[in-house]
Amino acid sequence: MPVEIEVNSSVLDDEFIAHRLGLIPLTSDDAMPVRFSRDCDACDGDGFCEFCSVEFFLSVRSDSDHTLDVTSADLHTTNPRVCPVDVAAKAPSSTEQKYSLSLPIIFYSTSGVIIVKLRRGQELKLKAVATKGIGKDHPE
């Protein structure tokens, strides 16, 4: 996911934030018709177009005294049918452990995957481009 960071006054480096963004899983019901960027003839595999990529935007500023969690839920996209997978694992309580022999229960959460935490006056503004691919092809 190529990332262009416009403003970053958080404690994390730009490269660290870009890496965290690249680890956020995305989901879409329209994933099959999306082309791999290497196979896209509309942009010749060199650029990004609507057939092989989706743009995400993030613009967050903290103006309160409390720590602000910036999560994948704060990402806005040009294609609303592609979104981050927001799954949070919850360990079972002691009551659930008595009655359940299975692994920890997975609940869907609207909180999202944490990208960075901001304090008063800190800001993060960026643009990221997601392309279809596999982890082996992830650019460095």
Z-matrix of the N, CA and C atoms (Angstrom, degrees):
N
C 1 1.442
C 2 1.529 1 107.41
N 3 1.325 2 119.80 1 100.13
C 4 1.461 3 121.04 2 176.04
C 5 1.530 4 110.47 3 -62.77
N 6 1.325 5 115.82 4 134.99
C 7 1.459 6 121.47 5 -175.22
C 8 1.521 7 109.77 6 -126.16
N 9 1.338 8 115.79 7 131.41
C 10 1.461 9 122.32 8 173.56
C 11 1.520 10 107.37 9 -113.67
N 12 1.329 11 116.54 10 109.73
C 13 1.457 12 120.79 11 -178.73
C 14 1.518 13 108.78 12 -94.97
N 15 1.335 14 115.56 13 119.32
C 16 1.462 15 122.02 14 -178.82
C 17 1.526 16 110.61 15 -86.88
N 18 1.346 17 116.70 16 -46.52
C 19 1.459 18 122.18 17 -179.90
C 20 1.524 19 108.40 18 -135.59
N 21 1.332 20 116.69 19 129.78
C 22 1.457 21 121.21 20 175.02
C 23 1.519 22 108.16 21 -145.69
N 24 1.325 23 116.31 22 101.05
C 25 1.461 24 120.19 23 176.02
C 26 1.526 25 110.34 24 -110.05
N 27 1.343 26 116.69 25 18.20
C 28 1.464 27 121.11 26 176.94
C 29 1.523 28 109.12 27 -78.21
N 30 1.327 29 116.35 28 177.04
C 31 1.461 30 120.55 29 -179.99
C 32 1.527 31 112.10 30 -81.36
N 33 1.329 32 117.79 31 -11.05
C 34 1.460 33 121.36 32 -178.91
C 35 1.529 34 111.18 33 -91.74
N 36 1.326 35 116.29 34 144.09
C 37 1.464 36 121.89 35 176.52
C 38 1.526 37 110.55 36 -69.02
N 39 1.339 38 115.78 37 156.61
C 40 1.462 39 121.86 38 179.11
C 41 1.529 40 110.95 39 -57.04
N 42 1.331 41 117.11 40 -42.58
C 43 1.462 42 121.35 41 -177.62
C 44 1.515 43 111.37 42 -64.24
N 45 1.325 44 116.81 43 -37.11
C 46 1.463 45 121.03 44 -179.62
C 47 1.523 46 110.07 45 -67.44
N 48 1.328 47 116.95 46 -42.14
C 49 1.473 48 121.12 47 178.66
C 50 1.525 49 109.93 48 -65.92
N 51 1.332 50 117.67 49 -42.23
C 52 1.468 51 120.82 50 178.27
C 53 1.526 52 110.44 51 -61.27
N 54 1.322 53 117.03 52 -40.52
C 55 1.467 54 120.61 53 177.94
C 56 1.526 55 110.87 54 -63.39
N 57 1.329 56 117.37 55 -43.93
C 58 1.469 57 120.82 56 179.18
C 59 1.532 58 111.11 57 -62.92
N 60 1.322 59 117.74 58 -38.25
C 61 1.466 60 121.01 59 177.33
C 62 1.526 61 110.74 60 -63.71
N 63 1.327 62 116.89 61 -38.94
C 64 1.460 63 120.97 62 179.80
C 65 1.510 64 113.55 63 -66.77
N 66 1.321 65 117.47 64 -18.77
C 67 1.463 66 121.65 65 -179.88
C 68 1.525 67 113.17 66 -90.43
N 69 1.325 68 117.96 67 -6.77
C 70 1.471 69 120.78 68 -179.53
C 71 1.518 70 109.05 69 -77.51
N 72 1.330 71 117.71 70 119.98
C 73 1.465 72 119.77 71 178.49
C 74 1.523 73 111.41 72 -73.27
N 75 1.316 74 116.21 73 141.28
C 76 1.459 75 122.42 74 178.87
C 77 1.515 76 109.06 75 -113.23
N 78 1.320 77 115.93 76 153.39
C 79 1.455 78 120.82 77 178.28
C 80 1.522 79 110.10 78 -136.53
N 81 1.334 80 115.14 79 151.64
C 82 1.456 81 120.87 80 177.97
C 83 1.517 82 109.56 81 -162.43
N 84 1.326 83 115.77 82 144.31
C 85 1.459 84 120.20 83 173.29
C 86 1.524 85 110.25 84 -75.22
N 87 1.330 86 116.76 85 -17.30
C 88 1.464 87 122.52 86 -178.19
C 89 1.527 88 112.49 87 -101.00
N 90 1.318 89 118.61 88 26.22
C 91 1.467 90 120.96 89 -175.16
C 92 1.529 91 112.93 90 -69.91
N 93 1.304 92 117.68 91 -31.68
C 94 1.473 93 119.98 92 -176.72
C 95 1.530 94 113.07 93 -64.54
N 96 1.339 95 120.75 94 -44.56
C 97 1.469 96 118.71 95 -179.61
C 98 1.534 97 114.41 96 -73.44
N 99 1.342 98 117.53 97 -14.16
C 100 1.466 99 119.57 98 178.62
C 101 1.523 100 108.49 99 -69.14
N 102 1.330 101 115.52 100 133.49
C 103 1.469 102 120.64 101 -177.26
C 104 1.525 103 110.96 102 -86.46
N 105 1.315 104 116.11 103 151.42
C 106 1.455 105 120.28 104 168.42
C 107 1.525 106 106.78 105 -68.82
N 108 1.328 107 117.76 106 141.28
C 109 1.466 108 119.69 107 -176.34
C 110 1.528 109 111.57 108 -62.09
N 111 1.327 110 117.71 109 -30.20
C 112 1.470 111 120.23 110 179.30
C 113 1.531 112 111.98 111 -71.15
N 114 1.354 113 117.22 112 -21.16
C 115 1.458 114 122.15 113 -179.17
C 116 1.519 115 113.44 114 -103.03
N 117 1.316 116 117.97 115 2.60
C 118 1.466 117 120.91 116 -174.95
C 119 1.526 118 109.91 117 -79.19
N 120 1.328 119 115.58 118 120.40
C 121 1.463 120 119.55 119 178.46
C 122 1.534 121 111.94 120 -90.58
N 123 1.341 122 117.33 121 -11.10
C 124 1.468 123 120.16 122 178.37
C 125 1.526 124 111.10 123 -73.11
N 126 1.316 125 117.42 124 -32.55
C 127 1.470 126 120.02 125 179.56
C 128 1.525 127 110.75 126 -122.25
N 129 1.304 128 118.18 127 10.14
C 130 1.459 129 124.88 128 177.62
C 131 1.524 130 113.32 129 59.55
N 132 1.333 131 117.52 130 24.55
C 133 1.453 132 121.46 131 176.76
C 134 1.519 133 114.94 132 71.94
N 135 1.340 134 118.24 133 -3.21
C 136 1.462 135 120.99 134 -178.37
C 137 1.528 136 111.86 135 -93.36
N 138 1.305 137 116.73 136 -33.64
C 139 1.460 138 120.81 137 -176.62
C 140 1.508 139 110.99 138 -111.54
N 141 1.310 140 115.05 139 -159.57
C 142 1.445 141 120.80 140 179.63
C 143 1.520 142 108.04 141 -131.31
N 144 1.317 143 116.45 142 132.59
C 145 1.466 144 121.14 143 178.99
C 146 1.522 145 108.82 144 -134.56
N 147 1.327 146 116.65 145 177.52
C 148 1.461 147 120.89 146 -177.30
C 149 1.525 148 112.70 147 -68.96
N 150 1.331 149 118.13 148 -13.35
C 151 1.458 150 121.34 149 -179.66
C 152 1.523 151 112.58 150 -87.00
N 153 1.344 152 117.47 151 -21.57
C 154 1.467 153 119.52 152 -174.98
C 155 1.526 154 113.96 153 -129.34
N 156 1.324 155 118.49 154 2.97
C 157 1.464 156 118.74 155 -177.92
C 158 1.526 157 111.51 156 -153.02
N 159 1.326 158 114.50 157 163.78
C 160 1.465 159 122.27 158 177.33
C 161 1.524 160 107.20 159 -135.47
N 162 1.337 161 116.50 160 132.54
C 163 1.458 162 121.05 161 178.91
C 164 1.526 163 110.33 162 -91.29
N 165 1.326 164 115.31 163 139.08
C 166 1.454 165 122.42 164 174.76
C 167 1.523 166 107.98 165 -121.16
N 168 1.329 167 115.47 166 142.57
C 169 1.455 168 121.85 167 179.41
C 170 1.519 169 109.01 168 -125.17
N 171 1.325 170 115.68 169 144.63
C 172 1.454 171 121.24 170 177.58
C 173 1.519 172 107.68 171 -139.49
N 174 1.312 173 116.72 172 127.82
C 175 1.459 174 121.64 173 177.67
C 176 1.522 175 107.78 174 -144.15
N 177 1.344 176 115.86 175 104.09
C 178 1.463 177 121.31 176 -175.91
C 179 1.522 178 108.94 177 -135.20
N 180 1.336 179 115.32 178 138.80
C 181 1.464 180 121.48 179 176.09
C 182 1.519 181 107.51 180 -136.51
N 183 1.313 182 116.67 181 137.40
C 184 1.462 183 121.54 182 178.71
C 185 1.517 184 109.45 183 -98.79
N 186 1.331 185 115.72 184 124.22
C 187 1.457 186 121.26 185 177.75
C 188 1.528 187 111.86 186 -120.30
N 189 1.341 188 116.93 187 8.17
C 190 1.463 189 119.39 188 179.95
C 191 1.524 190 109.77 189 -107.88
N 192 1.327 191 115.19 190 169.61
C 193 1.461 192 120.53 191 179.31
C 194 1.527 193 112.10 192 -80.53
N 195 1.309 194 117.15 193 -9.78
C 196 1.458 195 121.57 194 -179.96
C 197 1.527 196 110.13 195 -91.88
N 198 1.321 197 115.46 196 151.68
C 199 1.460 198 120.48 197 176.98
C 200 1.521 199 109.28 198 -66.93
N 201 1.327 200 116.26 199 133.15
C 202 1.460 201 122.15 200 179.98
C 203 1.521 202 109.09 201 -104.33
N 204 1.329 203 116.30 202 121.95
C 205 1.464 204 121.05 203 175.93
C 206 1.523 205 109.11 204 -84.27
N 207 1.321 206 117.10 205 119.08
C 208 1.460 207 122.22 206 174.83
C 209 1.528 208 105.68 207 -94.68
N 210 1.327 209 116.46 208 119.93
C 211 1.459 210 120.68 209 -174.02
C 212 1.523 211 111.37 210 -124.10
N 213 1.323 212 114.91 211 175.83
C 214 1.461 213 120.64 212 177.46
C 215 1.525 214 111.25 213 -63.39
N 216 1.326 215 118.08 214 -19.47
C 217 1.466 216 120.98 215 176.06
C 218 1.525 217 111.35 216 -69.15
N 219 1.338 218 117.90 217 -17.99
C 220 1.467 219 122.14 218 178.98
C 221 1.524 220 112.62 219 -85.05
N 222 1.331 221 117.56 220 -7.17
C 223 1.471 222 121.06 221 178.67
C 224 1.523 223 109.88 222 -75.12
N 225 1.309 224 116.75 223 131.71
C 226 1.462 225 122.61 224 176.10
C 227 1.521 226 107.49 225 -111.18
N 228 1.318 227 116.97 226 144.59
C 229 1.455 228 120.74 227 -173.50
C 230 1.515 229 112.88 228 -126.84
N 231 1.335 230 115.03 229 159.01
C 232 1.456 231 120.83 230 175.55
C 233 1.523 232 110.73 231 -78.95
N 234 1.326 233 116.66 232 -18.02
C 235 1.461 234 122.40 233 179.80
C 236 1.524 235 108.42 234 -124.67
N 237 1.335 236 118.04 235 99.93
C 238 1.465 237 120.15 236 -175.70
C 239 1.527 238 114.22 237 -65.26
N 240 1.331 239 118.28 238 -10.48
C 241 1.468 240 120.35 239 178.59
C 242 1.522 241 112.12 240 -81.86
N 243 1.336 242 117.18 241 -9.76
C 244 1.461 243 122.13 242 174.65
C 245 1.519 244 107.12 243 -108.75
N 246 1.329 245 117.27 244 125.01
C 247 1.458 246 119.87 245 -177.68
C 248 1.529 247 110.32 246 -145.65
N 249 1.328 248 116.68 247 158.85
C 250 1.462 249 119.87 248 176.19
C 251 1.522 250 111.35 249 -68.01
N 252 1.313 251 115.75 250 147.79
C 253 1.455 252 121.03 251 175.49
C 254 1.515 253 106.56 252 -82.85
N 255 1.309 254 116.26 253 116.47
C 256 1.460 255 120.88 254 -177.71
C 257 1.528 256 109.49 255 -105.68
N 258 1.313 257 115.29 256 87.20
C 259 1.460 258 120.50 257 -179.06
C 260 1.514 259 108.52 258 -119.61
N 261 1.310 260 115.53 259 128.40
C 262 1.468 261 120.21 260 176.09
C 263 1.518 262 108.57 261 -119.08
N 264 1.319 263 117.02 262 128.26
C 265 1.469 264 121.16 263 178.59
C 266 1.515 265 108.78 264 -84.90
N 267 1.319 266 115.23 265 134.39
C 268 1.450 267 120.45 266 179.47
C 269 1.523 268 107.80 267 -119.13
N 270 1.297 269 116.55 268 124.93
C 271 1.461 270 119.91 269 177.08
C 272 1.523 271 108.19 270 -69.81
N 273 1.327 272 117.44 271 141.67
C 274 1.464 273 119.55 272 -178.69
C 275 1.526 274 111.24 273 -67.56
N 276 1.330 275 116.05 274 145.45
C 277 1.459 276 120.65 275 176.81
C 278 1.521 277 108.97 276 -72.39
N 279 1.319 278 117.57 277 172.69
C 280 1.460 279 120.49 278 -179.21
C 281 1.529 280 110.68 279 -63.49
N 282 1.339 281 118.06 280 -33.22
C 283 1.467 282 121.70 281 177.26
C 284 1.524 283 110.20 282 -66.43
N 285 1.351 284 116.92 283 -43.93
C 286 1.460 285 120.50 284 179.53
C 287 1.524 286 111.20 285 -65.56
N 288 1.358 287 116.76 286 -33.14
C 289 1.454 288 119.74 287 -179.24
C 290 1.519 289 111.30 288 -67.32
N 291 1.343 290 118.19 289 -32.73
C 292 1.462 291 121.39 290 179.31
C 293 1.519 292 111.70 291 -65.26
N 294 1.329 293 116.46 292 -36.95
C 295 1.451 294 121.02 293 -173.70
C 296 1.517 295 113.85 294 -102.23
N 297 1.328 296 118.18 295 -3.66
C 298 1.454 297 120.71 296 -177.08
C 299 1.523 298 110.25 297 -125.88
N 300 1.321 299 115.95 298 132.33
C 301 1.455 300 121.05 299 177.96
C 302 1.522 301 110.91 300 -104.09
N 303 1.328 302 117.06 301 4.23
C 304 1.457 303 120.80 302 -176.14
C 305 1.527 304 110.97 303 -89.13
N 306 1.318 305 115.34 304 179.64
C 307 1.457 306 122.84 305 177.43
C 308 1.522 307 110.20 306 -71.01
N 309 1.334 308 118.84 307 172.79
C 310 1.478 309 119.86 308 178.64
C 311 1.520 310 112.20 309 -53.51
N 312 1.305 311 114.67 310 143.18
C 313 1.464 312 121.80 311 -178.11
C 314 1.521 313 109.18 312 -77.30
N 315 1.332 314 117.12 313 139.16
C 316 1.468 315 122.14 314 178.63
C 317 1.526 316 108.10 315 -102.93
N 318 1.332 317 116.03 316 127.05
C 319 1.453 318 121.94 317 176.95
C 320 1.517 319 109.08 318 -117.18
N 321 1.322 320 116.74 319 145.40
C 322 1.454 321 120.38 320 174.28
C 323 1.514 322 108.73 321 -82.13
N 324 1.294 323 116.06 322 138.79
C 325 1.455 324 121.85 323 -175.47
C 326 1.527 325 109.66 324 -127.82
N 327 1.316 326 116.29 325 149.12
C 328 1.458 327 119.72 326 176.11
C 329 1.522 328 111.01 327 -93.26
N 330 1.325 329 116.48 328 -0.48
C 331 1.460 330 119.08 329 -177.38
C 332 1.518 331 112.14 330 -73.21
N 333 1.305 332 119.60 331 -34.38
C 334 1.454 333 122.39 332 178.19
C 335 1.518 334 113.28 333 86.73
N 336 1.315 335 115.24 334 176.56
C 337 1.454 336 123.58 335 178.46
C 338 1.532 337 107.86 336 -85.11
N 339 1.325 338 117.50 337 128.54
C 340 1.463 339 120.70 338 -177.77
C 341 1.526 340 110.07 339 -71.47
N 342 1.326 341 115.48 340 128.43
C 343 1.461 342 122.59 341 177.94
C 344 1.527 343 109.43 342 -96.77
N 345 1.330 344 116.41 343 -48.39
C 346 1.465 345 121.69 344 -178.47
C 347 1.530 346 107.70 345 -160.25
N 348 1.325 347 116.11 346 160.08
C 349 1.463 348 121.57 347 174.87
C 350 1.525 349 107.65 348 -114.36
N 351 1.330 350 115.43 349 134.76
C 352 1.468 351 121.20 350 -177.56
C 353 1.523 352 110.75 351 -115.12
N 354 1.327 353 115.97 352 143.86
C 355 1.460 354 122.97 353 173.13
C 356 1.532 355 108.23 354 -105.55
N 357 1.315 356 115.71 355 177.49
C 358 1.471 357 121.95 356 -177.06
C 359 1.535 358 110.99 357 -52.22
N 360 1.340 359 115.34 358 128.91
C 361 1.457 360 121.75 359 176.63
C 362 1.522 361 114.73 360 85.85
N 363 1.323 362 118.23 361 -8.55
C 364 1.461 363 120.12 362 179.33
C 365 1.519 364 110.06 363 -86.41
N 366 1.344 365 115.39 364 150.42
C 367 1.458 366 121.00 365 -174.65
C 368 1.528 367 110.29 366 -143.40
N 369 1.326 368 115.25 367 149.64
C 370 1.461 369 121.51 368 174.52
C 371 1.522 370 107.99 369 -138.19
N 372 1.327 371 115.92 370 123.79
C 373 1.463 372 121.64 371 178.91
C 374 1.518 373 106.83 372 -137.20
N 375 1.350 374 116.14 373 125.60
C 376 1.457 375 119.64 374 -175.94
C 377 1.523 376 111.86 375 -155.08
N 378 1.335 377 113.88 376 167.64
C 379 1.465 378 122.99 377 173.45
C 380 1.520 379 106.63 378 -130.62
N 381 1.321 380 116.29 379 133.25
C 382 1.461 381 121.38 380 179.46
C 383 1.521 382 109.21 381 -129.79
N 384 1.312 383 116.35 382 144.61
C 385 1.461 384 121.71 383 178.84
C 386 1.522 385 108.27 384 -116.43
N 387 1.335 386 115.87 385 121.08
C 388 1.462 387 121.21 386 178.07
C 389 1.524 388 109.36 387 -100.04
N 390 1.324 389 115.16 388 135.84
C 391 1.460 390 120.94 389 177.09
C 392 1.511 391 109.26 390 -123.81
N 393 1.296 392 115.99 391 157.60
C 394 1.461 393 121.44 392 178.57
C 395 1.525 394 108.52 393 -76.05
N 396 1.299 395 116.88 394 136.39
C 397 1.448 396 120.00 395 179.50
C 398 1.508 397 111.06 396 -179.84
N 399 1.326 398 114.69 397 -171.25
C 400 1.451 399 121.17 398 176.32
C 401 1.522 400 107.48 399 -121.42
N 402 1.322 401 117.26 400 162.02
C 403 1.451 402 121.86 401 -176.12
C 404 1.522 403 113.34 402 -57.38
N 405 1.314 404 116.49 403 -30.54
C 406 1.466 405 121.24 404 -179.70
C 407 1.524 406 111.14 405 -64.04
N 408 1.339 407 117.06 406 -29.09
C 409 1.469 408 122.66 407 -178.58
C 410 1.510 409 112.99 408 -91.81
N 411 1.349 410 118.26 409 1.81
C 412 1.470 411 121.09 410 -175.02
C 413 1.527 412 110.15 411 -61.76
N 414 1.368 413 117.04 412 122.75
C 415 1.471 414 119.42 413 -178.90
C 416 1.513 415 111.28 414 -67.94
N 417 1.293 416 116.72 415 149.18
C 418 1.466 417 122.21 416 -179.01
C 419 1.518 418 110.06 417 -86.74
